[in-house]
Amino acid sequence: MRRLKLAVLNLLRNRRRSLLTVAIVAIVVMALMTSGGFGLYTYKSLKEGAARSQGHLVFTQPGYFNSDEEYPLQNGLENADELRKRLLIDSRVKAVQPRIYLNGLISNGDKSTIFLGQGILPSEFRVKGPFLNMTEGGILSKNEDPTDPQIMLAKDLARNLNVKTGDYITLMSTTVDGALNALDFKVQGIFGTGVPDMDKRQVYLSINSAQFILDSEKVSTMHLYGYELEDTEVLKARLAEQAPELEITTWEDRAFFYQGVKSLYDRIFGLMGVIMAMVIFVSLFNTLAMSVTERTREIGTLSALGTSRAELLLGFVLEALVLSLVGAIVGILLAAAVSMGLMVFEVTMPPPPGKTESYPLVVYFSMNLAWMISLAVAAICVLSSFMAARKGVNKPITEALVHV
């Protein structure tokens, strides 16, 4: 405590210079905390979005994602209901949702265009949460009338066909035998995905209607939802025994957008961290180098009185640690204020590439991140103080005493 008190008193000799150094450290810590918090929010959002879209696990025939089908459902899953019941036995499984992917032509009677469709269970909307922006109507009904099937259209597709909820359209596609099949649908709802290319083509229909159009009882894939993302690998290991003949893919294996963004952000934040580290190093080195120069005669006097070089060096290191500690605390408090401020005052970010919808700017406040940044700043400060003070404390006593 005596050495620490002495370090604080030495820093107070030049308050302006010490405050400037603390301000630089605080700004750097705040910048790293806020950028890192934004990165953590982005990673979590993309992870949850990918898991909601694909499910935590995807069950397919081996090689499904690496091969093209010559006809619909060529690589589809048989006995889907039995497989679904087997997977639901595990207590860690929240839901299991079969899907059928199909494409073809959609027509309003006067105009036709290409569609990309998904046959799903209506319960999928409840499992996945609010992943669609409903602009008109509602989702598929659980108690759909088989004689009056329902469909949901993406907003740009609905506008292109000039249809609204309650209107009827026709889907045309080829069956598994290569024959042309068609079915009339009532438009139940119109939605937006936020992706322009999907808004021009996407449709949702019930899995029974999709199987009727394709004339098959198969499904394309089976998507399993757990309760926690952290359980994904555990679920994969446990459920592999339930379906050894199938290939199991995790959400991360199919989250290409998440992986691309994470890789980009890791490089950006890594470069930013290196630049900030250099700023702190130069600032501390300059501050302590000036302090050592001004106190050279004092260093010589202390050495003449018996103070060891290690003790002198430790004093400068403690001064650097005090500056880094105070700066880190101020920077963390500023980052916390920014994080809370963004929760109170809503700020939106422009739509990312390939999207049409903006999203709120959120900065997570992470104590783990704060500890990591503080330790890194302290290490940089110790290094800079050691390099700045080493030459001064190693001067011969006679040379230090006559220094001007």
C-alpha positions as CSV (number, residue, x, y, z in Angstrom):
1,M,0.0,0.0,0.0
2,R,2.9,2.4,0.7
3,R,4.3,1.8,-2.8
4,L,0.9,2.3,-4.3
5,K,0.3,5.5,-2.4
6,L,3.7,6.8,-3.5
7,A,2.8,5.9,-7.2
8,V,-0.4,8.0,-6.9
9,L,1.5,10.9,-5.4
10,N,4.0,10.8,-8.2
11,L,1.3,10.9,-10.8
12,L,-0.3,13.9,-9.1
13,R,2.9,15.9,-9.6
14,N,1.6,16.5,-13.2
15,R,-2.1,16.3,-13.0
16,R,-2.8,17.5,-16.5
17,R,-0.5,14.9,-18.2
18,S,-1.9,12.1,-16.0
19,L,-5.5,13.1,-16.7
20,L,-4.8,13.2,-20.4
21,T,-3.3,9.7,-20.3
22,V,-6.3,8.4,-18.3
23,A,-8.6,10.0,-20.8
24,I,-6.8,8.2,-23.7
25,V,-7.0,4.9,-21.9
26,A,-10.7,5.4,-21.1
27,I,-11.6,6.3,-24.7
28,V,-9.8,3.2,-26.0
29,V,-11.5,0.9,-23.4
30,M,-14.9,2.4,-24.2
31,A,-14.3,2.0,-28.0
32,L,-13.2,-1.6,-27.5
33,M,-16.1,-2.4,-25.1
34,T,-18.8,-0.8,-27.4
35,S,-17.5,-2.4,-30.6
36,G,-17.0,-5.7,-28.9
37,G,-20.5,-5.4,-27.4
38,F,-22.0,-4.7,-30.8
39,G,-20.1,-7.7,-32.1
40,L,-21.5,-10.0,-29.4
41,Y,-25.0,-8.7,-30.1
42,T,-24.6,-9.4,-33.8
43,Y,-23.2,-12.9,-33.2
44,K,-26.0,-13.8,-30.9
45,S,-28.7,-12.4,-33.2
46,L,-27.3,-14.3,-36.2
47,K,-26.9,-17.5,-34.3
48,E,-30.4,-17.4,-33.0
49,G,-31.7,-16.4,-36.4
50,A,-29.9,-19.3,-38.1
51,A,-31.1,-21.8,-35.4
52,R,-34.7,-20.6,-35.7
53,S,-34.5,-20.9,-39.5
54,Q,-32.8,-24.3,-39.8
55,G,-33.4,-25.8,-36.4
56,H,-30.7,-26.9,-34.1
57,L,-30.3,-30.1,-36.0
58,V,-31.3,-31.1,-39.6
59,F,-32.0,-34.8,-40.4
60,T,-31.5,-35.8,-44.1
61,Q,-30.6,-38.6,-46.3
62,P,-26.7,-38.9,-46.5
63,G,-25.3,-36.5,-49.0
64,Y,-28.6,-34.5,-49.3
65,F,-26.9,-31.1,-49.3
66,N,-24.1,-32.1,-51.7
67,S,-26.2,-33.6,-54.5
68,D,-28.9,-32.4,-56.9
69,E,-32.2,-34.2,-57.2
70,E,-33.3,-35.4,-60.7
71,Y,-36.9,-35.3,-59.6
72,P,-38.7,-33.9,-56.5
73,L,-38.1,-35.7,-53.2
74,Q,-35.6,-38.1,-54.8
75,N,-33.5,-37.8,-51.6
76,G,-36.5,-37.3,-49.3
77,L,-37.2,-39.0,-46.0
78,E,-39.7,-41.9,-45.8
79,N,-41.8,-42.7,-42.7
80,A,-41.5,-39.1,-41.5
81,D,-44.3,-39.4,-38.9
82,E,-42.5,-42.4,-37.3
83,L,-39.1,-40.6,-37.3
84,R,-40.7,-37.5,-35.7
85,K,-42.2,-39.5,-32.9
86,R,-38.9,-41.2,-32.2
87,L,-37.1,-37.9,-31.9
88,L,-39.7,-36.3,-29.7
89,I,-39.1,-38.9,-27.0
90,D,-36.0,-37.0,-25.8
91,S,-36.8,-34.5,-23.1
92,R,-34.3,-32.0,-24.5
93,V,-36.2,-31.8,-27.8
94,K,-38.6,-28.9,-28.0
95,A,-40.1,-29.6,-31.4
96,V,-39.5,-31.6,-34.6
97,Q,-40.7,-30.0,-37.9
98,P,-40.8,-31.8,-41.3
99,R,-40.4,-29.7,-44.4
100,I,-40.9,-30.1,-48.1
101,Y,-39.1,-27.9,-50.6
102,L,-40.8,-27.5,-54.0
103,N,-40.8,-25.1,-56.9
104,G,-42.8,-24.5,-60.1
105,L,-45.2,-21.9,-61.5
106,I,-47.8,-19.9,-59.6
107,S,-50.6,-18.2,-61.5
108,N,-53.5,-15.9,-60.9
109,G,-55.2,-17.0,-64.1
110,D,-53.8,-14.1,-66.2
111,K,-50.2,-14.1,-65.2
112,S,-47.7,-16.8,-64.1
113,T,-44.3,-16.6,-62.5
114,I,-41.8,-18.9,-60.7
115,F,-42.2,-19.7,-57.0
116,L,-40.1,-21.3,-54.3
117,G,-42.2,-23.1,-51.8
118,Q,-42.0,-24.7,-48.4
119,G,-44.5,-27.2,-47.2
120,I,-44.6,-27.0,-43.4
121,L,-46.7,-27.8,-40.3
122,P,-48.6,-24.7,-39.1
123,S,-47.0,-25.3,-35.6
124,E,-43.6,-24.2,-37.2
125,F,-44.6,-20.5,-36.9
126,R,-45.1,-21.0,-33.2
127,V,-41.8,-22.8,-32.7
128,K,-39.7,-20.3,-34.8
129,G,-41.3,-17.2,-33.3
130,P,-41.8,-13.9,-35.2
131,F,-39.4,-14.6,-38.1
132,L,-41.9,-13.1,-40.7
133,N,-43.3,-9.7,-41.0
134,M,-47.0,-10.2,-41.7
135,T,-48.3,-7.3,-43.9
136,E,-51.8,-8.7,-44.5
137,G,-53.9,-11.6,-43.3
138,G,-52.6,-14.3,-41.0
139,I,-50.6,-17.6,-40.9
140,L,-51.7,-21.0,-42.1
141,S,-54.6,-22.4,-40.1
142,K,-54.1,-25.4,-37.9
143,N,-57.5,-26.8,-38.9
144,E,-57.2,-26.3,-42.7
145,D,-60.0,-27.5,-44.8
146,P,-58.5,-30.1,-47.2
147,T,-61.0,-29.0,-49.9
148,D,-60.0,-25.4,-49.6
149,P,-56.2,-25.4,-48.9
150,Q,-54.4,-22.2,-47.8
151,I,-51.2,-20.5,-48.9
152,M,-49.0,-17.6,-47.8
153,L,-47.3,-15.4,-50.3
154,A,-44.3,-13.1,-50.0
155,K,-45.3,-9.4,-50.5
156,D,-43.5,-8.8,-53.8
157,L,-44.8,-12.0,-55.3
158,A,-48.4,-11.0,-54.2
159,R,-47.9,-7.5,-55.7
160,N,-46.5,-9.0,-58.9
161,L,-49.6,-11.3,-59.3
162,N,-51.9,-8.5,-58.0
163,V,-53.6,-10.7,-55.4
164,K,-54.6,-10.0,-51.8
165,T,-55.9,-12.2,-48.9
166,G,-59.0,-14.1,-49.9
167,D,-58.1,-14.4,-53.5
168,Y,-57.3,-17.7,-55.2
169,I,-54.2,-18.7,-57.1
170,T,-52.9,-21.9,-58.7
171,L,-49.7,-23.7,-58.0
172,M,-48.3,-26.0,-60.7
173,S,-45.4,-28.4,-60.2
174,T,-44.1,-31.8,-61.4
175,T,-44.8,-34.9,-59.3
176,V,-42.2,-37.5,-58.4
177,D,-43.1,-39.3,-61.5
178,G,-42.6,-36.3,-63.8
179,A,-46.2,-35.6,-64.4
180,L,-47.6,-32.0,-64.1
181,N,-49.9,-31.4,-61.2
182,A,-51.8,-28.3,-60.0
183,L,-53.8,-27.2,-57.0
184,D,-55.9,-24.1,-56.3
185,F,-55.2,-22.2,-53.0
186,K,-56.8,-19.5,-51.1
187,V,-54.4,-16.7,-50.0
188,Q,-54.4,-16.8,-46.2
189,G,-51.7,-14.2,-45.6
190,I,-49.0,-12.0,-47.2
191,F,-45.6,-11.6,-45.5
192,G,-42.2,-10.0,-45.9
193,T,-38.9,-11.8,-45.2
194,G,-36.6,-8.7,-45.4
195,V,-34.7,-10.4,-48.3
196,P,-35.6,-8.9,-51.7
197,D,-35.0,-12.1,-53.6
198,M,-37.1,-14.2,-51.3
199,D,-39.9,-11.6,-51.3
200,K,-40.3,-12.2,-55.0
201,R,-40.6,-16.0,-54.9
202,Q,-41.3,-17.4,-51.4
203,V,-44.6,-19.2,-50.6
204,Y,-45.7,-21.3,-47.6
205,L,-48.3,-24.1,-47.8
206,S,-49.2,-27.0,-45.6
207,I,-47.2,-30.1,-45.8
208,N,-50.2,-32.1,-46.8
209,S,-50.8,-29.8,-49.8
210,A,-47.2,-30.1,-50.8
211,Q,-47.3,-33.9,-50.7
212,F,-50.5,-33.8,-52.8
213,I,-48.9,-31.6,-55.4
214,L,-45.8,-33.8,-55.6
215,D,-47.8,-37.0,-55.2
216,S,-45.5,-38.4,-52.5
217,E,-45.6,-39.2,-48.8
218,K,-42.0,-38.3,-48.3
219,V,-40.6,-35.1,-46.8
220,S,-37.4,-33.3,-47.8
221,T,-35.8,-32.7,-44.4
222,M,-36.6,-33.0,-40.7
223,H,-35.7,-30.0,-38.5
224,L,-35.2,-30.5,-34.8
225,Y,-35.5,-27.6,-32.2
226,G,-33.9,-27.9,-28.8
227,Y,-34.3,-25.5,-25.8
228,E,-30.7,-24.1,-25.8
229,L,-28.1,-23.6,-28.5
230,E,-25.5,-25.0,-26.1
231,D,-27.3,-28.4,-26.2
232,T,-26.8,-28.9,-30.0
233,E,-23.7,-31.1,-29.9
234,V,-25.1,-33.1,-27.0
235,L,-28.4,-33.6,-28.9
236,K,-26.5,-34.6,-32.0
237,A,-24.6,-37.3,-30.1
238,R,-27.6,-38.7,-28.4
239,L,-30.0,-38.7,-31.3
240,A,-27.5,-40.2,-33.7
241,E,-28.4,-43.5,-32.1
242,Q,-32.1,-42.9,-32.8
243,A,-31.5,-42.5,-36.6
244,P,-28.1,-44.0,-37.5
245,E,-29.1,-44.3,-41.2
246,L,-29.5,-40.5,-41.5
247,E,-27.1,-37.6,-41.8
248,I,-27.3,-35.1,-39.0
249,T,-26.3,-31.5,-39.7
250,T,-26.1,-28.8,-37.0
251,W,-27.4,-25.3,-37.5
252,E,-23.8,-23.9,-37.6
253,D,-22.9,-26.2,-40.5
254,R,-25.7,-24.4,-42.6
255,A,-25.3,-20.9,-41.1
256,F,-23.1,-19.6,-44.0
257,F,-24.1,-15.9,-43.5
258,Y,-23.3,-16.1,-39.7
259,Q,-19.9,-17.7,-40.4
260,G,-19.1,-15.0,-43.1
261,V,-20.1,-12.1,-40.8
262,K,-18.3,-13.6,-37.8
263,S,-15.1,-14.0,-39.8
264,L,-15.3,-10.5,-41.2
265,Y,-16.0,-8.9,-37.7
266,D,-13.3,-10.9,-36.1
267,R,-10.8,-9.4,-38.5
268,I,-12.2,-5.9,-38.2
269,F,-12.2,-6.0,-34.4
270,G,-8.8,-7.7,-34.2
271,L,-7.3,-4.9,-36.4
272,M,-9.1,-2.3,-34.2
273,G,-7.7,-3.9,-31.1
274,V,-4.1,-3.8,-32.5
275,I,-4.5,-0.1,-33.4
276,M,-5.9,0.7,-30.0
277,A,-3.1,-1.2,-28.2
278,M,-0.6,0.8,-30.2
279,V,-2.3,4.1,-29.1
280,I,-2.2,3.1,-25.4
281,F,1.4,1.9,-25.7
282,V,2.6,5.2,-27.3
283,S,0.6,7.3,-24.9
284,L,1.9,5.5,-21.8
285,F,5.4,5.3,-23.1
286,N,5.4,9.1,-23.8
287,T,4.0,9.9,-20.3
288,L,6.4,7.7,-18.4
289,A,9.4,8.6,-20.6
290,M,8.8,12.3,-19.8
291,S,8.3,11.5,-16.1
292,V,11.6,9.5,-16.0
293,T,13.5,12.3,-17.7
294,E,12.2,14.9,-15.3
295,R,13.0,12.7,-12.3
296,T,16.5,11.5,-13.4
297,R,18.2,13.3,-10.5
298,E,15.7,12.0,-8.1
299,I,16.4,8.5,-9.4
300,G,20.1,9.1,-8.9
301,T,19.5,10.3,-5.3
302,L,17.4,7.3,-4.4
303,S,20.0,5.0,-5.9
304,A,22.7,6.7,-3.8
305,L,20.6,6.1,-0.7
306,G,20.4,2.4,-1.4
307,T,17.2,2.0,-3.4
308,S,17.7,-0.9,-5.8
309,R,17.0,-0.6,-9.5
310,A,14.2,-3.2,-9.2
311,E,12.4,-1.1,-6.6
312,L,12.7,2.0,-8.8
313,L,11.4,0.1,-11.8
314,L,8.5,-1.3,-9.8
315,G,7.5,2.3,-8.8
316,F,7.1,3.3,-12.5
317,V,5.3,0.1,-13.3
318,L,2.8,0.8,-10.4
319,E,2.3,4.3,-11.8
320,A,1.4,2.8,-15.2
321,L,-0.9,0.3,-13.5
322,V,-2.7,3.1,-11.6
323,L,-3.2,5.0,-14.9
324,S,-4.5,1.9,-16.7
325,L,-6.8,0.9,-13.8
326,V,-8.4,4.3,-13.5
327,G,-8.7,4.6,-17.3
328,A,-10.2,1.1,-17.6
329,I,-12.8,1.9,-14.9
330,V,-13.8,5.1,-16.5
331,G,-14.0,3.5,-19.9
332,I,-16.1,0.6,-18.6
333,L,-18.5,3.0,-17.0
334,L,-18.8,5.0,-20.2
335,A,-19.4,1.8,-22.2
336,A,-22.2,0.8,-19.7
337,A,-23.7,4.3,-20.1
338,V,-23.7,3.8,-23.9
339,S,-25.3,0.4,-23.6
340,M,-28.1,1.6,-21.3
341,G,-28.6,4.7,-23.4
342,L,-29.2,2.7,-26.5
343,M,-31.8,0.7,-24.6
344,V,-33.6,3.9,-23.6
345,F,-33.2,5.9,-26.9
346,E,-33.9,3.6,-29.8
347,V,-31.4,3.9,-32.6
348,T,-31.7,1.9,-35.8
349,M,-29.1,0.7,-38.2
350,P,-29.6,0.8,-42.0
351,P,-30.5,-2.5,-43.7
352,P,-27.5,-4.8,-44.2
353,P,-26.5,-5.9,-47.7
354,G,-29.2,-8.2,-49.2
355,K,-31.9,-7.0,-46.7
356,T,-34.7,-4.5,-46.8
357,E,-35.4,-4.0,-43.1
358,S,-33.4,-2.0,-40.6
359,Y,-32.6,-3.3,-37.1
360,P,-32.1,-1.8,-33.7
361,L,-28.6,-0.8,-32.6
362,V,-27.8,-2.8,-29.5
363,V,-24.5,-3.0,-27.6
364,Y,-24.2,-5.8,-25.1
365,F,-22.4,-5.0,-21.8
366,S,-20.2,-8.0,-21.0
367,M,-18.2,-8.2,-17.8
368,N,-16.1,-11.0,-19.3
369,L,-15.2,-8.7,-22.1
370,A,-14.5,-5.9,-19.6
371,W,-12.1,-8.1,-17.7
372,M,-10.3,-9.2,-20.9
373,I,-9.9,-5.7,-22.1
374,S,-8.7,-4.4,-18.7
375,L,-6.1,-7.2,-18.4
376,A,-4.9,-6.5,-21.9
377,V,-4.6,-2.8,-21.2
378,A,-2.8,-3.5,-17.9
379,A,-0.3,-5.8,-19.8
380,I,0.4,-3.1,-22.4
381,C,0.9,-0.5,-19.7
382,V,3.3,-2.7,-17.8
383,L,5.3,-3.3,-21.0
384,S,5.4,0.4,-22.0
385,S,6.4,1.5,-18.4
386,F,9.2,-1.1,-18.3
387,M,10.6,0.0,-21.6
388,A,10.3,3.7,-20.8
389,A,11.8,3.4,-17.3
390,R,14.5,0.8,-17.9
391,K,17.0,3.2,-19.4
392,G,16.5,5.9,-16.7
393,V,17.0,3.5,-13.8
394,N,20.0,1.9,-15.3
395,K,22.0,5.1,-15.5
396,P,25.1,5.3,-13.4
397,I,24.5,7.2,-10.1
398,T,27.0,9.9,-10.9
399,E,25.5,10.6,-14.3
400,A,22.0,10.7,-12.9
401,L,22.9,13.1,-10.2
402,V,24.4,15.7,-12.6
403,H,21.6,15.3,-15.1
404,V,20.0,18.6,-16.1
